[in-house]
Amino acid sequence: MTQLFAIAAGGAAGAVFRFWVSNGIYGLFGRGFPFGTLVVNVAGSLLMGFLYIMLLERMTVAPEMRAALLVGFLGAFTTFSTFSIETLNLIEQADFLKAGLNIVFSVTACLLACWFGVLLGRQL
């Protein structure tokens, strides 16, 4: 039961942090392209790769802490559902170039960021 509370607390923090980060990015670059979601997903992927290695291979932490960070915080921080609806909206607006770029950049950048996080975690 404590693990569920840890996930819930991490999820609440991740959701609030996602709101702050994505709105900050949109404030800088506008909403013409889903940069806020892209930045959140890439940063979340980097953190997932890094924290996965650190929390499972490099450090001894309680299962509740791992669950709070990996499942709760990062699960709420990353926004694949938002990515999906924003991309679908671009497709429905017949803005196929932006939709395609968002798909390619998001998937490629997130996978590379996660891999970089894993490499970074393994170096420590």
Backbone hydrogen bonds, N-H to C=O, Kabsch-Sander energy under -0.5 kcal/mol:
donor,donor_aa,acceptor,acceptor_aa,energy
5,F,1,M,-1.7
6,A,2,T,-2.2
7,I,3,Q,-2.4
8,A,4,L,-2.5
9,A,5,F,-2.5
10,G,6,A,-2.7
11,G,7,I,-2.9
12,A,8,A,-2.3
13,A,9,A,-2.2
14,G,10,G,-2.7
15,A,11,G,-2.4
16,V,12,A,-2.0
17,F,13,A,-2.5
18,R,14,G,-2.5
19,F,15,A,-2.1
20,W,16,V,-2.3
21,V,17,F,-2.9
22,S,18,R,-2.8
23,N,19,F,-2.1
24,G,20,W,-2.0
25,I,21,V,-2.4
26,Y,22,S,-2.6
27,G,23,N,-2.1
28,L,24,G,-1.4
29,F,25,I,-2.8
30,G,26,Y,-2.5
35,F,33,F,-3.1
38,L,34,P,-2.1
39,V,35,F,-2.9
40,V,36,G,-2.1
41,N,37,T,-2.7
42,V,38,L,-2.4
43,A,39,V,-2.9
44,G,40,V,-2.7
45,S,41,N,-2.0
46,L,42,V,-2.4
47,L,43,A,-2.6
48,M,44,G,-2.4
49,G,45,S,-2.4
50,F,46,L,-2.5
51,L,47,L,-3.3
52,Y,48,M,-2.2
53,I,49,G,-1.6
54,M,50,F,-2.6
55,L,51,L,-3.2
56,L,52,Y,-1.7
57,E,53,I,-2.5
58,R,53,I,-1.5
59,M,54,M,-1.7
61,V,59,M,-0.7
65,M,62,A,-0.6
66,R,62,A,-2.0
67,A,63,P,-2.6
68,A,64,E,-2.6
69,L,65,M,-2.3
70,L,66,R,-3.0
71,V,66,R,-0.6
71,V,67,A,-1.1
72,G,67,A,-2.6
73,F,68,A,-3.3
74,L,69,L,-2.5
76,A,72,G,-2.0
77,F,73,F,-2.4
78,T,74,L,-2.4
83,F,79,T,-2.8
84,S,80,F,-2.4
85,I,81,S,-2.2
86,E,82,T,-2.6
87,T,83,F,-2.3
88,L,84,S,-2.5
89,N,85,I,-2.5
90,L,86,E,-1.9
91,I,87,T,-2.2
92,E,88,L,-2.8
93,Q,89,N,-1.6
94,A,91,I,-1.8
95,D,90,L,-2.8
96,F,94,A,-1.2
99,A,95,D,-2.2
100,G,96,F,-2.7
101,L,97,L,-2.7
102,N,98,K,-2.6
103,I,99,A,-2.1
104,V,100,G,-2.8
105,F,101,L,-3.1
106,S,102,N,-2.3
107,V,103,I,-2.4
108,T,104,V,-2.3
109,A,105,F,-2.7
110,C,106,S,-2.2
111,L,107,V,-2.1
112,L,108,T,-2.5
113,A,109,A,-2.7
114,C,110,C,-2.4
115,W,111,L,-2.3
116,F,112,L,-2.6
117,G,113,A,-2.5
118,V,114,C,-2.2
119,L,115,W,-2.6
120,L,116,F,-2.9
121,G,117,G,-2.7
122,R,118,V,-2.1
123,Q,119,L,-1.2
123,Q,120,L,-0.5
124,L,120,L,-0.8
124,L,121,G,-0.6
